[in-house]
Amino acid sequence: MFRKNNNTNNHDKLLMKKANLSTNNEQGFIKIRVSTGLGKLPLSGAKVTVYVALDELVPIQTVTSDEMGNCPIITLPVYYNPEIKEMDPIYFYTNYIFSVNFNNYYPVATYSVQVFPGITTEFDVNMNPVPAIDPFTNREQQTVIPRIDL
């Protein structure tokens, strides 16, 4: 089931305004598969939310995994920011964050997801069940992707 945030265009405008970005109408893509058992058992119904970090985390889009654990491909705007001297005008990207939630499993968050224009980046997210005796059932598993310098 695919549920797109109706305010995506407003979020895109807010993203451009806050980050002082140039308009280029580029899009990148994220493909996510959610499973457990080190990828052997797909999780149907996992909620995946993509955020952009501005002054606060702003949700951009939410999707749900199907019976095979696959989420619909998520399309995201990618902007070039000429004020970031490290950003290459040819190989530019926009950073995003995504979280995955499923009942009775630890939430998973992936930070610094670089989305490049015209490229689909794939992620396999392995969820771990929360043991019945764990007092910290909302403990988040975090992954921070290191910056890619071209």
Stockholm file with secondary structure:
# STOCKHOLM 1.0

chainA/1-150         MFRKNNNTNNHDKLLMKKANLSTNNEQGFIKIRVSTGLGKLPLSGAKVTVYVALDELVPIQTVTSDEMGNCPIITLPVYYNPEIKEMDPIYFYTNYIFSVNFNNYYPVATYSVQVFPGITTEFDVNMNPVPAIDPFTNREQQTVIPRIDL
#=GR chainA/1-150 SS CEECCTTHHHHHHHHHHHHTCCCCCEEEEEEEEEEETTTTEECTTCEEEEEEESSSEEEEEEEECCTTSBCCCEEEEECCCTTCTTSCSSSCCEEEEEEEECTTBCCEEEEEEEECTTCEEEEEEECCBCCTTCSCTTCCEEEECCCCCC
#=GC SS_cons         CEECCTTHHHHHHHHHHHHTCCCCCEEEEEEEEEEETTTTEECTTCEEEEEEESSSEEEEEEEECCTTSBCCCEEEEECCCTTCTTSCSSSCCEEEEEEEECTTBCCEEEEEEEECTTCEEEEEEECCBCCTTCSCTTCCEEEECCCCCC
//
